[in-house]
Amino acid sequence: MAKSRTQDRSLVAPAPARPCCGHGGGNGESHAGSPESGATRPLHAVAVEADIKEANLKQLRRIEGQIRGIASMIEDERYCADIITQVSAVRESLHSVARNLMRNHIKHCAARAMSAGGKPRDDMVDELLKLVAKVAR
């Protein structure tokens, strides 16, 4: 039985709330402390560069089409190696989006936390190390 769109979205749980930049907001949302202290993540980034946002949206639209193409290939029982090649291309495209997001995060959220010093800086260093490990996989 095929899953509906709503069911598919429920397969990926949202990340737990925690601060992204170690500051009191800037967008009207306050948060403090580390993830362990129960702090909440702001709903929005400190700043988003328009060119990075547009590049990510363009890339994600392209990825949507690639995913639909892969589904069609599977439905049509196409040659496995061809499908795997397309899956690899999608993974690389997703890595490109992740790198753009990382660039924006470092330039804005991380830069603010680093300049704040103390615990916000230490928390951000830990967060960045975890993010780099995820992107490098």
KENUNU-154495 format. One record per residue (C-alpha): x, y, z. Coordinates in steps of 0.05 Angstrom, whole numbers, plus 5000, padded with zeros to 4 digits. Layout:
BEGIN
XYZ ...
***
This chain:
BEGIN
500050005000 502850684980 503951215033 500551885026 504652525024 502752665097 505251995119 511852085082 513152745117 511952425185 517751945173 522752495186 522252775257 524153505266 530553635304 529753795378 529354535394 535854865414 539455525404 542955615337 547056225351 547756325426 544357005427 537857285452 534457285384 534457885340 527957645311 523857735374 524857035399 529056945461 532956335480 538856195525 543155635548 545154985516 540854425487 541854045551 538754605592 532254565552 533455195511 529355275448 531855385378 529756025343 524855915287 529156305238 536456405221 539957025244 540557225171 539656885103 543357145042 538657224984 543356894933 544456284977 536956224990 535356264915 540855774897 538255274949 531055344926 533155244853 537254634871 531654344912 526754424854 531754054810 532353504863 524853434865 524853284791 530652804798 526952424853 520652374810 525152114754 528151584799 521251364820 519251294747 525550894733 523850414790 516650354766 519250204696 524149694724 530050044691 537149784696 539449814769 546150144753 542550724719 538050824779 544050814826 547451334783 541451784790 541051674866 548451874870 546952514832 541352684880 545952564940 551153034910 545753554898 543453504970 550653584994 550954224953 544854494989 547954285056 554454645040 550655285022 546755235087 553155125125 556255735092 550356165113 550355875184 557756015193 557356715165 551456925208 549356475266 556256215282 559656885273 554857205323 555856645374 563456675365 563557425377 559257335440 564556885470 563756435531 558555895532 555156115467 561856055431 563355375462 556355115444 557155365373 563955025365 560754365387 554954475339 559554635281 563754015293 557453585292 554953925229 561553835193 561453095211 554353025183 555953395118 562453005109 558952325109 
***
